[in-house]
Amino acid sequence: MRKVTSRVKMNMPKIKQLTQAQVAALEQTAETLHGEVKDAQVVPMKTGNLSGEAFFCDYSESNQGKVSLVHSTPYARRLYFHPEYHFNKEFHENARGEWFEDWLPGGKNQDFAQKAFKEFYRRLTGV
């Protein structure tokens, strides 16, 4: 029986570059999704606070693979989880509760984030 040996040499600079590209692609995906939600005009609007400065991307955990779209108003949770409310459609014609549903599994845009991440990662790495 023949003896087989192998040697693996890790290209650590390239691995670091790919890891940094993952984080950057994740942050760009979140920002793009943020824009998509705003453009879809599904977030209820009365004063503009819920869809303005109080709606932002939180990148504080992006190095761990997590980003969040945040509504920092005290009433955002109540509006989101009560789609039975009568939402004013004067400013946002598609305003409703559960406004992220189109981008979650089962929604009409469920693969948006995956496709966006893939494209951003490809651009950043050339892979």
N, CA, C and O atoms as CSV, one atom per row, in Angstrom:
chain,resi,resn,atom,element,x,y,z
A,1,MET,N,N,0.839,-1.173,0.000
A,1,MET,CA,C,0.000,0.000,0.000
A,1,MET,C,C,0.889,1.242,0.000
A,1,MET,O,O,1.900,1.292,0.700
A,2,ARG,N,N,0.501,2.241,-0.791
A,2,ARG,CA,C,1.277,3.475,-0.899
A,2,ARG,C,C,0.913,4.450,0.206
A,2,ARG,O,O,-0.227,4.501,0.668
A,3,LYS,N,N,1.880,5.202,0.607
A,3,LYS,CA,C,1.663,6.225,1.619
A,3,LYS,C,C,1.441,7.561,0.894
A,3,LYS,O,O,2.231,7.952,0.035
A,4,VAL,N,N,0.367,8.240,1.252
A,4,VAL,CA,C,0.028,9.514,0.620
A,4,VAL,C,C,0.147,10.619,1.646
A,4,VAL,O,O,-0.326,10.486,2.775
A,5,THR,N,N,0.775,11.702,1.254
A,5,THR,CA,C,0.865,12.858,2.140
A,5,THR,C,C,0.352,14.082,1.384
A,5,THR,O,O,0.407,14.149,0.156
A,6,SER,N,N,-0.128,15.005,2.126
A,6,SER,CA,C,-0.591,16.249,1.516
A,6,SER,C,C,-0.243,17.408,2.435
A,6,SER,O,O,-0.053,17.242,3.640
A,7,ARG,N,N,-0.168,18.564,1.839
A,7,ARG,CA,C,0.139,19.763,2.594
A,7,ARG,C,C,-0.841,20.850,2.168
A,7,ARG,O,O,-1.075,21.059,0.978
A,8,VAL,N,N,-1.398,21.521,3.131
A,8,VAL,CA,C,-2.340,22.600,2.860
A,8,VAL,C,C,-1.716,23.913,3.331
A,8,VAL,O,O,-1.274,24.048,4.472
A,9,LYS,N,N,-1.700,24.861,2.418
A,9,LYS,CA,C,-1.164,26.169,2.778
A,9,LYS,C,C,-2.317,27.168,2.700
A,9,LYS,O,O,-2.897,27.375,1.635
A,10,MET,N,N,-2.639,27.774,3.821
A,10,MET,CA,C,-3.745,28.725,3.901
A,10,MET,C,C,-3.268,30.107,3.475
A,10,MET,O,O,-2.226,30.577,3.932
A,11,ASN,N,N,-4.016,30.744,2.616
A,11,ASN,CA,C,-3.717,32.106,2.174
A,11,ASN,C,C,-4.497,33.053,3.097
A,11,ASN,O,O,-5.592,33.500,2.757
A,12,MET,N,N,-3.930,33.344,4.241
A,12,MET,CA,C,-4.623,34.122,5.260
A,12,MET,C,C,-4.980,35.545,4.805
A,12,MET,O,O,-6.063,36.016,5.152
A,13,PRO,N,N,-4.146,36.241,4.061
A,13,PRO,CA,C,-4.574,37.565,3.582
A,13,PRO,C,C,-5.816,37.493,2.701
A,13,PRO,O,O,-6.693,38.352,2.791
A,14,LYS,N,N,-5.894,36.473,1.849
A,14,LYS,CA,C,-7.065,36.318,0.977
A,14,LYS,C,C,-8.300,35.952,1.807
A,14,LYS,O,O,-9.391,36.453,1.535
A,15,ILE,N,N,-8.148,35.104,2.794
A,15,ILE,CA,C,-9.264,34.740,3.672
A,15,ILE,C,C,-9.771,35.969,4.414
A,15,ILE,O,O,-10.979,36.159,4.559
A,16,LYS,N,N,-8.854,36.798,4.880
A,16,LYS,CA,C,-9.247,38.035,5.567
A,16,LYS,C,C,-9.995,38.965,4.617
A,16,LYS,O,O,-10.996,39.574,4.996
A,17,GLN,N,N,-9.507,39.073,3.382
A,17,GLN,CA,C,-10.173,39.909,2.383
A,17,GLN,C,C,-11.591,39.409,2.106
A,17,GLN,O,O,-12.518,40.214,2.011
A,18,LEU,N,N,-11.771,38.109,1.977
A,18,LEU,CA,C,-13.097,37.540,1.716
A,18,LEU,C,C,-14.034,37.750,2.914
A,18,LEU,O,O,-15.226,38.004,2.742
A,19,THR,N,N,-13.486,37.641,4.113
A,19,THR,CA,C,-14.295,37.861,5.321
A,19,THR,C,C,-14.741,39.319,5.403
A,19,THR,O,O,-15.893,39.597,5.735
A,20,GLN,N,N,-13.851,40.236,5.108
A,20,GLN,CA,C,-14.215,41.662,5.112
A,20,GLN,C,C,-15.239,41.967,4.023
A,20,GLN,O,O,-16.113,42.814,4.207
A,21,ALA,N,N,-15.133,41.285,2.908
A,21,ALA,CA,C,-16.098,41.476,1.823
A,21,ALA,C,C,-17.480,40.984,2.245
A,21,ALA,O,O,-18.490,41.568,1.852
A,22,GLN,N,N,-17.535,39.924,3.035
A,22,GLN,CA,C,-18.821,39.431,3.537
A,22,GLN,C,C,-19.509,40.493,4.390
A,22,GLN,O,O,-20.706,40.741,4.247
A,23,VAL,N,N,-18.744,41.109,5.267
A,23,VAL,CA,C,-19.302,42.140,6.150
A,23,VAL,C,C,-19.777,43.337,5.324
A,23,VAL,O,O,-20.871,43.857,5.545
A,24,ALA,N,N,-18.956,43.765,4.381
A,24,ALA,CA,C,-19.333,44.908,3.540
A,24,ALA,C,C,-20.570,44.591,2.708
A,24,ALA,O,O,-21.457,45.434,2.572
A,25,ALA,N,N,-20.637,43.387,2.150
A,25,ALA,CA,C,-21.805,42.982,1.351
A,25,ALA,C,C,-23.053,42.920,2.213
A,25,ALA,O,O,-24.137,43.293,1.764
A,26,LEU,N,N,-22.912,42.456,3.445
A,26,LEU,CA,C,-24.054,42.399,4.367
A,26,LEU,C,C,-24.572,43.801,4.670
A,26,LEU,O,O,-25.782,44.031,4.665
A,27,GLU,N,N,-23.670,44.730,4.934
A,27,GLU,CA,C,-24.070,46.108,5.227
A,27,GLU,C,C,-24.714,46.771,4.008
A,27,GLU,O,O,-25.693,47.504,4.148
A,28,GLN,N,N,-24.177,46.520,2.830
A,28,GLN,CA,C,-24.755,47.077,1.609
A,28,GLN,C,C,-26.131,46.474,1.324
A,28,GLN,O,O,-27.030,47.161,0.839
A,29,THR,N,N,-26.286,45.197,1.626
A,29,THR,CA,C,-27.587,44.542,1.454
A,29,THR,C,C,-28.622,45.171,2.376
A,29,THR,O,O,-29.748,45.438,1.956
A,30,ALA,N,N,-28.252,45.406,3.617
A,30,ALA,CA,C,-29.172,46.037,4.570
A,30,ALA,C,C,-29.570,47.426,4.089
A,30,ALA,O,O,-30.744,47.793,4.148
A,31,GLU,N,N,-28.612,48.187,3.622
A,31,GLU,CA,C,-28.900,49.542,3.144
A,31,GLU,C,C,-29.816,49.505,1.919
A,31,GLU,O,O,-30.707,50.344,1.780
A,32,THR,N,N,-29.598,48.548,1.051
A,32,THR,CA,C,-30.440,48.403,-0.141
A,32,THR,C,C,-31.851,47.980,0.242
A,32,THR,O,O,-32.824,48.489,-0.313
A,33,LEU,N,N,-31.969,47.053,1.186
A,33,LEU,CA,C,-33.294,46.637,1.662
A,33,LEU,C,C,-34.008,47.807,2.328
A,33,LEU,O,O,-35.210,47.992,2.140
A,34,HIS,N,N,-33.281,48.585,3.094
A,34,HIS,CA,C,-33.827,49.786,3.729
A,34,HIS,C,C,-34.439,50.700,2.664
A,34,HIS,O,O,-35.557,51.189,2.824
A,35,GLY,N,N,-33.704,50.922,1.591
A,35,GLY,CA,C,-34.204,51.745,0.497
A,35,GLY,C,C,-35.414,51.134,-0.192
A,35,GLY,O,O,-36.344,51.846,-0.569
A,36,GLU,N,N,-35.404,49.822,-0.355
A,36,GLU,CA,C,-36.536,49.125,-0.980
A,36,GLU,C,C,-37.815,49.307,-0.161
A,36,GLU,O,O,-38.881,49.587,-0.710
A,37,VAL,N,N,-37.695,49.148,1.138
A,37,VAL,CA,C,-38.862,49.299,2.015
A,37,VAL,C,C,-39.386,50.723,1.943
A,37,VAL,O,O,-40.595,50.942,1.866
A,38,LYS,N,N,-38.477,51.692,1.968
A,38,LYS,CA,C,-38.904,53.093,1.852
A,38,LYS,C,C,-39.585,53.353,0.513
A,38,LYS,O,O,-40.637,53.991,0.464
A,39,ASP,N,N,-38.989,52.863,-0.570
A,39,ASP,CA,C,-39.543,53.093,-1.904
A,39,ASP,C,C,-40.894,52.413,-2.110
A,39,ASP,O,O,-41.724,52.897,-2.879
A,40,ALA,N,N,-41.113,51.302,-1.430
A,40,ALA,CA,C,-42.382,50.580,-1.554
A,40,ALA,C,C,-43.527,51.315,-0.857
A,40,ALA,O,O,-44.694,50.990,-1.073
A,41,GLN,N,N,-43.205,52.283,-0.040
A,41,GLN,CA,C,-44.189,53.094,0.690
A,41,GLN,C,C,-45.167,52.236,1.488
A,41,GLN,O,O,-46.378,52.458,1.456
A,42,VAL,N,N,-44.624,51.253,2.203
A,42,VAL,CA,C,-45.464,50.380,3.020
A,42,VAL,C,C,-45.467,50.782,4.491
A,42,VAL,O,O,-46.336,50.352,5.250
A,43,VAL,N,N,-44.501,51.605,4.897
A,43,VAL,CA,C,-44.426,52.051,6.289
A,43,VAL,C,C,-45.452,53.165,6.488
A,43,VAL,O,O,-45.457,54.141,5.738
A,44,PRO,N,N,-46.323,53.025,7.496
A,44,PRO,CA,C,-47.320,54.073,7.740
A,44,PRO,C,C,-46.650,55.427,7.986
A,44,PRO,O,O,-45.575,55.510,8.580
A,45,MET,N,N,-47.310,56.476,7.517
A,45,MET,CA,C,-46.737,57.808,7.680
A,45,MET,C,C,-47.822,58.809,8.040
A,45,MET,O,O,-48.846,58.931,7.368
A,46,LYS,N,N,-47.559,59.506,9.110
A,46,LYS,CA,C,-48.430,60.610,9.504
A,46,LYS,C,C,-47.587,61.874,9.637
A,46,LYS,O,O,-47.870,62.902,9.022
A,47,THR,N,N,-46.536,61.768,10.465
A,47,THR,CA,C,-45.634,62.907,10.657
A,47,THR,C,C,-44.308,62.697,9.932
A,47,THR,O,O,-43.536,63.644,9.780
A,48,GLY,N,N,-44.031,61.483,9.486
A,48,GLY,CA,C,-42.785,61.170,8.806
A,48,GLY,C,C,-41.716,60.603,9.705
A,48,GLY,O,O,-40.662,60.186,9.224
A,49,ASN,N,N,-41.963,60.577,11.009
A,49,ASN,CA,C,-40.964,60.103,11.953
A,49,ASN,C,C,-40.684,58.609,11.791
A,49,ASN,O,O,-39.526,58.193,11.827
A,50,LEU,N,N,-41.723,57.805,11.614
A,50,LEU,CA,C,-41.570,56.354,11.533
A,50,LEU,C,C,-40.772,55.925,10.307
A,50,LEU,O,O,-40.059,54.923,10.351
A,51,SER,N,N,-40.884,56.665,9.229
A,51,SER,CA,C,-40.138,56.292,8.019
A,51,SER,C,C,-38.992,57.253,7.729
A,51,SER,O,O,-38.357,57.148,6.680
A,52,GLY,N,N,-38.722,58.167,8.616
A,52,GLY,CA,C,-37.633,59.128,8.428
A,52,GLY,C,C,-36.399,58.739,9.209
A,52,GLY,O,O,-35.889,57.628,9.069
A,53,GLU,N,N,-35.916,59.662,10.039
A,53,GLU,CA,C,-34.692,59.429,10.807
A,53,GLU,C,C,-34.823,58.307,11.822
A,53,GLU,O,O,-33.813,57.743,12.246
A,54,ALA,N,N,-36.035,57.971,12.220
A,54,ALA,CA,C,-36.238,56.908,13.201
A,54,ALA,C,C,-36.204,55.528,12.556
A,54,ALA,O,O,-36.365,54.526,13.253
A,55,PHE,N,N,-36.001,55.451,11.251
A,55,PHE,CA,C,-35.891,54.182,10.523
A,55,PHE,C,C,-34.489,54.122,9.938
A,55,PHE,O,O,-34.153,54.882,9.029
A,56,PHE,N,N,-33.673,53.216,10.461
A,56,PHE,CA,C,-32.267,53.176,10.062
A,56,PHE,C,C,-31.709,51.761,10.131
A,56,PHE,O,O,-32.346,50.854,10.666
A,57,CYS,N,N,-30.517,51.589,9.584
A,57,CYS,CA,C,-29.804,50.312,9.632
A,57,CYS,C,C,-28.851,50.328,10.824
A,57,CYS,O,O,-28.123,51.300,11.029
A,58,ASP,N,N,-28.857,49.266,11.599
A,58,ASP,CA,C,-27.945,49.111,12.724
A,58,ASP,C,C,-26.864,48.106,12.324
A,58,ASP,O,O,-27.146,46.924,12.130
A,59,TYR,N,N,-25.627,48.586,12.203
A,59,TYR,CA,C,-24.506,47.742,11.788
A,59,TYR,C,C,-23.622,47.319,12.956
A,59,TYR,O,O,-22.533,46.791,12.732
A,60,SER,N,N,-24.052,47.531,14.177
A,60,SER,CA,C,-23.188,47.291,15.337
A,60,SER,C,C,-22.734,45.843,15.464
A,60,SER,O,O,-21.706,45.583,16.090
A,61,GLU,N,N,-23.467,44.893,14.892
A,61,GLU,CA,C,-23.088,43.483,14.975
A,61,GLU,C,C,-22.767,42.899,13.601
A,61,GLU,O,O,-22.827,41.683,13.417
A,62,SER,N,N,-22.432,43.744,12.645
A,62,SER,CA,C,-22.187,43.248,11.291
A,62,SER,C,C,-20.986,42.303,11.217
A,62,SER,O,O,-20.957,41.412,10.368
A,63,ASN,N,N,-19.997,42.486,12.094
A,63,ASN,CA,C,-18.842,41.572,12.110
A,63,ASN,C,C,-19.232,40.167,12.566
A,63,ASN,O,O,-18.506,39.208,12.305
A,64,GLN,N,N,-20.365,40.042,13.240
A,64,GLN,CA,C,-20.878,38.739,13.660
A,64,GLN,C,C,-21.937,38.212,12.685
A,64,GLN,O,O,-22.565,37.185,12.942
A,65,GLY,N,N,-22.131,38.915,11.573
A,65,GLY,CA,C,-23.076,38.459,10.556
A,65,GLY,C,C,-24.509,38.888,10.802
A,65,GLY,O,O,-25.437,38.240,10.318
A,66,LYS,N,N,-24.709,39.975,11.550
A,66,LYS,CA,C,-26.059,40.425,11.850
A,66,LYS,C,C,-26.172,41.934,11.647
A,66,LYS,O,O,-25.380,42.709,12.183
A,67,VAL,N,N,-27.159,42.328,10.873
A,67,VAL,CA,C,-27.537,43.731,10.738
A,67,VAL,C,C,-29.035,43.809,10.981
A,67,VAL,O,O,-29.748,42.819,10.816
A,68,SER,N,N,-29.507,44.971,11.369
A,68,SER,CA,C,-30.933,45.122,11.678
A,68,SER,C,C,-31.480,46.389,11.048
A,68,SER,O,O,-30.796,47.409,10.970
A,69,LEU,N,N,-32.719,46.307,10.604
A,69,LEU,CA,C,-33.461,47.499,10.214
A,69,LEU,C,C,-34.270,47.875,11.445
A,69,LEU,O,O,-35.036,47.060,11.960
A,70,VAL,N,N,-34.106,49.094,11.915
A,70,VAL,CA,C,-34.669,49.511,13.197
A,70,VAL,C,C,-35.626,50.681,13.012
A,70,VAL,O,O,-35.337,51.638,12.294
A,71,HIS,N,N,-36.773,50.579,13.681
A,71,HIS,CA,C,-37.681,51.708,13.854
A,71,HIS,C,C,-37.563,52.076,15.326
A,71,HIS,O,O,-37.955,51.290,16.188
A,72,SER,N,N,-37.040,53.233,15.623
A,72,SER,CA,C,-36.747,53.581,17.015
A,72,SER,C,C,-37.851,54.382,17.703
A,72,SER,O,O,-37.607,55.006,18.736
A,73,THR,N,N,-39.036,54.372,17.155
A,73,THR,CA,C,-40.139,55.082,17.806
A,73,THR,C,C,-40.862,54.136,18.757
A,73,THR,O,O,-40.886,52.930,18.514
A,74,PRO,N,N,-41.449,54.650,19.828
A,74,PRO,CA,C,-42.127,53.774,20.795
A,74,PRO,C,C,-43.396,53.124,20.239
A,74,PRO,O,O,-43.841,52.105,20.767
A,75,TYR,N,N,-43.973,53.682,19.205
A,75,TYR,CA,C,-45.227,53.152,18.680
A,75,TYR,C,C,-45.038,52.245,17.460
A,75,TYR,O,O,-46.022,51.711,16.948
A,76,ALA,N,N,-43.820,52.057,16.986
A,76,ALA,CA,C,-43.572,51.246,15.784
A,76,ALA,C,C,-44.039,49.804,15.981
A,76,ALA,O,O,-44.655,49.228,15.084
A,77,ARG,N,N,-43.758,49.224,17.127
A,77,ARG,CA,C,-44.149,47.837,17.397
A,77,ARG,C,C,-45.660,47.682,17.370
A,77,ARG,O,O,-46.180,46.726,16.794
A,78,ARG,N,N,-46.357,48.607,17.985
A,78,ARG,CA,C,-47.827,48.549,18.028
A,78,ARG,C,C,-48.397,48.619,16.612
A,78,ARG,O,O,-49.294,47.850,16.268
A,79,LEU,N,N,-47.887,49.527,15.799
A,79,LEU,CA,C,-48.384,49.654,14.429
A,79,LEU,C,C,-48.035,48.436,13.579
A,79,LEU,O,O,-48.851,47.981,12.778
A,80,TYR,N,N,-46.838,47.916,13.752
A,80,TYR,CA,C,-46.395,46.793,12.933
A,80,TYR,C,C,-47.242,45.549,13.187
A,80,TYR,O,O,-47.660,44.877,12.245
A,81,PHE,N,N,-47.492,45.247,14.446
A,81,PHE,CA,C,-48.184,44.001,14.791
A,81,PHE,C,C,-49.704,44.120,14.828
A,81,PHE,O,O,-50.384,43.211,15.304
A,82,HIS,N,N,-50.235,45.216,14.338
A,82,HIS,CA,C,-51.691,45.378,14.277
A,82,HIS,C,C,-52.114,45.828,12.879
A,82,HIS,O,O,-52.436,46.996,12.663
A,83,PRO,N,N,-52.110,44.883,11.931
A,83,PRO,CA,C,-52.473,45.243,10.552
A,83,PRO,C,C,-53.948,45.606,10.400
A,83,PRO,O,O,-54.362,46.102,9.352
A,84,GLU,N,N,-54.737,45.361,11.437
A,84,GLU,CA,C,-56.163,45.688,11.352
A,84,GLU,C,C,-56.438,47.187,11.516
A,84,GLU,O,O,-57.547,47.644,11.240
A,85,TYR,N,N,-55.445,47.947,11.960
A,85,TYR,CA,C,-55.626,49.395,12.082
A,85,TYR,C,C,-55.939,50.005,10.709
A,85,TYR,O,O,-55.556,49.463,9.673
A,86,HIS,N,N,-56.621,51.111,10.726
A,86,HIS,CA,C,-56.894,51.842,9.498
A,86,HIS,C,C,-55.741,52.816,9.294
A,86,HIS,O,O,-55.640,53.822,9.997
A,87,PHE,N,N,-54.872,52.519,8.332
A,87,PHE,CA,C,-53.690,53.341,8.103
A,87,PHE,C,C,-53.984,54.446,7.107
A,87,PHE,O,O,-54.616,54.219,6.075
A,88,ASN,N,N,-53.521,55.637,7.424
A,88,ASN,CA,C,-53.660,56.784,6.537
A,88,ASN,C,C,-52.804,56.543,5.289
A,88,ASN,O,O,-51.604,56.292,5.399
A,89,LYS,N,N,-53.406,56.617,4.126
A,89,LYS,CA,C,-52.690,56.367,2.873
A,89,LYS,C,C,-52.472,57.645,2.074
A,89,LYS,O,O,-52.195,57.608,0.876
A,90,GLU,N,N,-52.601,58.762,2.755
A,90,GLU,CA,C,-52.410,60.052,2.096
A,90,GLU,C,C,-50.965,60.241,1.612
A,90,GLU,O,O,-50.739,60.751,0.515
A,91,PHE,N,N,-49.998,59.830,2.427
A,91,PHE,CA,C,-48.592,60.028,2.090
A,91,PHE,C,C,-47.931,58.776,1.516
A,91,PHE,O,O,-47.111,58.865,0.603
A,92,HIS,N,N,-48.289,57.620,2.051
A,92,HIS,CA,C,-47.770,56.338,1.555
A,92,HIS,C,C,-48.963,55.481,1.147
A,92,HIS,O,O,-49.712,54.990,1.991
A,93,GLU,N,N,-49.121,55.317,-0.136
A,93,GLU,CA,C,-50.309,54.641,-0.672
A,93,GLU,C,C,-50.409,53.171,-0.288
A,93,GLU,O,O,-51.508,52.615,-0.303
A,94,ASN,N,N,-49.302,52.525,0.056
A,94,ASN,CA,C,-49.322,51.106,0.417
A,94,ASN,C,C,-49.157,50.878,1.917
A,94,ASN,O,O,-48.849,49.763,2.338
A,95,ALA,N,N,-49.356,51.904,2.719
A,95,ALA,CA,C,-49.145,51.814,4.166
A,95,ALA,C,C,-49.987,50.697,4.769
A,95,ALA,O,O,-51.151,50.508,4.416
A,96,ARG,N,N,-49.365,49.965,5.685
A,96,ARG,CA,C,-50.052,48.838,6.334
A,96,ARG,C,C,-49.238,48.377,7.532
A,96,ARG,O,O,-48.118,48.837,7.754
A,97,GLY,N,N,-49.806,47.477,8.288
A,97,GLY,CA,C,-49.070,46.810,9.352
A,97,GLY,C,C,-48.240,45.699,8.724
A,97,GLY,O,O,-48.417,45.373,7.550
A,98,GLU,N,N,-47.350,45.129,9.493
A,98,GLU,CA,C,-46.488,44.035,9.024
A,98,GLU,C,C,-45.825,44.379,7.687
A,98,GLU,O,O,-45.835,43.579,6.751
A,99,TRP,N,N,-45.257,45.566,7.617
A,99,TRP,CA,C,-44.732,46.076,6.349
A,99,TRP,C,C,-43.486,45.370,5.833
A,99,TRP,O,O,-43.110,45.580,4.680
A,100,PHE,N,N,-42.836,44.545,6.636
A,100,PHE,CA,C,-41.676,43.790,6.151
A,100,PHE,C,C,-42.061,42.445,5.542
A,100,PHE,O,O,-41.197,41.753,5.004
A,101,GLU,N,N,-43.323,42.059,5.611
A,101,GLU,CA,C,-43.762,40.736,5.185
A,101,GLU,C,C,-43.389,40.393,3.744
A,101,GLU,O,O,-43.098,39.233,3.451
A,102,ASP,N,N,-43.389,41.355,2.851
A,102,ASP,CA,C,-43.045,41.070,1.447
A,102,ASP,C,C,-41.610,40.571,1.292
A,102,ASP,O,O,-41.308,39.879,0.320
A,103,TRP,N,N,-40.719,40.907,2.226
A,103,TRP,CA,C,-39.307,40.533,2.127
A,103,TRP,C,C,-38.948,39.368,3.029
A,103,TRP,O,O,-37.787,38.961,3.075
A,104,LEU,N,N,-39.922,38.821,3.749
A,104,LEU,CA,C,-39.691,37.664,4.613
A,104,LEU,C,C,-40.054,36.388,3.857
A,104,LEU,O,O,-40.706,36.462,2.815
A,105,PRO,N,N,-39.647,35.209,4.360
A,105,PRO,CA,C,-39.992,33.957,3.677
A,105,PRO,C,C,-41.506,33.859,3.421
A,105,PRO,O,O,-42.322,34.064,4.319
A,106,GLY,N,N,-41.843,33.543,2.181
A,106,GLY,CA,C,-43.243,33.462,1.775
A,106,GLY,C,C,-43.759,34.737,1.132
A,106,GLY,O,O,-44.840,34.735,0.544
A,107,GLY,N,N,-43.008,35.826,1.232
A,107,GLY,CA,C,-43.413,37.101,0.644
A,107,GLY,C,C,-43.029,37.183,-0.821
A,107,GLY,O,O,-42.239,36.379,-1.317
A,108,LYS,N,N,-43.596,38.159,-1.504
A,108,LYS,CA,C,-43.341,38.258,-2.942
A,108,LYS,C,C,-41.900,38.650,-3.271
A,108,LYS,O,O,-41.444,38.409,-4.388
A,109,ASN,N,N,-41.188,39.237,-2.339
A,109,ASN,CA,C,-39.782,39.606,-2.541
A,109,ASN,C,C,-38.862,38.828,-1.605
A,109,ASN,O,O,-37.822,39.341,-1.190
A,110,GLN,N,N,-39.230,37.610,-1.274
A,110,GLN,CA,C,-38.499,36.844,-0.266
A,110,GLN,C,C,-37.034,36.590,-0.599
A,110,GLN,O,O,-36.222,36.416,0.310
A,111,ASP,N,N,-36.684,36.566,-1.861
A,111,ASP,CA,C,-35.296,36.306,-2.235
A,111,ASP,C,C,-34.496,37.579,-2.526
A,111,ASP,O,O,-33.364,37.505,-3.003
A,112,PHE,N,N,-35.074,38.727,-2.245
A,112,PHE,CA,C,-34.411,40.006,-2.527
A,112,PHE,C,C,-33.067,40.124,-1.812
A,112,PHE,O,O,-32.056,40.431,-2.443
A,113,ALA,N,N,-33.047,39.883,-0.509
A,113,ALA,CA,C,-31.820,40.056,0.275
A,113,ALA,C,C,-30.745,39.064,-0.164
A,113,ALA,O,O,-29.573,39.428,-0.262
A,114,GLN,N,N,-31.126,37.831,-0.425
A,114,GLN,CA,C,-30.159,36.826,-0.849
A,114,GLN,C,C,-29.524,37.208,-2.188
A,114,GLN,O,O,-28.309,37.106,-2.354
A,115,LYS,N,N,-30.337,37.641,-3.127
A,115,LYS,CA,C,-29.811,38.049,-4.438
A,115,LYS,C,C,-28.934,39.292,-4.323
A,115,LYS,O,O,-27.888,39.379,-4.966
A,116,ALA,N,N,-29.358,40.248,-3.510
A,116,ALA,CA,C,-28.582,41.471,-3.335
A,116,ALA,C,C,-27.225,41.163,-2.706
A,116,ALA,O,O,-26.198,41.670,-3.156
A,117,PHE,N,N,-27.225,40.328,-1.663
A,117,PHE,CA,C,-25.963,39.963,-1.008
A,117,PHE,C,C,-25.028,39.277,-2.002
A,117,PHE,O,O,-23.841,39.593,-2.072
A,118,LYS,N,N,-25.570,38.352,-2.756
A,118,LYS,CA,C,-24.769,37.616,-3.732
A,118,LYS,C,C,-24.118,38.566,-4.740
A,118,LYS,O,O,-22.940,38.423,-5.069
A,119,GLU,N,N,-24.885,39.524,-5.219
A,119,GLU,CA,C,-24.365,40.497,-6.201
A,119,GLU,C,C,-23.312,41.414,-5.576
A,119,GLU,O,O,-22.275,41.668,-6.188
A,120,PHE,N,N,-23.568,41.912,-4.368
A,120,PHE,CA,C,-22.583,42.771,-3.705
A,120,PHE,C,C,-21.290,41.999,-3.419
A,120,PHE,O,O,-20.194,42.520,-3.628
A,121,TYR,N,N,-21.421,40.768,-2.944
A,121,TYR,CA,C,-20.240,39.951,-2.638
A,121,TYR,C,C,-19.439,39.685,-3.914
A,121,TYR,O,O,-18.209,39.745,-3.912
A,122,ARG,N,N,-20.142,39.396,-4.980
A,122,ARG,CA,C,-19.473,39.139,-6.259
A,122,ARG,C,C,-18.693,40.375,-6.720
A,122,ARG,O,O,-17.555,40.267,-7.176
A,123,ARG,N,N,-19.319,41.544,-6.595
A,123,ARG,CA,C,-18.646,42.782,-7.002
A,123,ARG,C,C,-17.417,43.072,-6.146
A,123,ARG,O,O,-16.382,43.509,-6.650
A,124,LEU,N,N,-17.547,42.825,-4.854
A,124,LEU,CA,C,-16.447,43.130,-3.929
A,124,LEU,C,C,-15.267,42.170,-4.051
A,124,LEU,O,O,-14.121,42.558,-3.824
A,125,THR,N,N,-15.545,40.931,-4.407
A,125,THR,CA,C,-14.488,39.918,-4.430
A,125,THR,C,C,-14.052,39.514,-5.828
A,125,THR,O,O,-12.951,38.993,-6.011
A,126,GLY,N,N,-14.892,39.747,-6.799
A,126,GLY,CA,C,-14.581,39.306,-8.144
A,126,GLY,C,C,-14.791,37.818,-8.339
A,126,GLY,O,O,-14.361,37.249,-9.341
A,127,VAL,N,N,-15.452,37.192,-7.382
A,127,VAL,CA,C,-15.715,35.742,-7.450
A,127,VAL,C,C,-16.920,35.463,-8.309
A,127,VAL,O,O,-17.297,34.304,-8.485
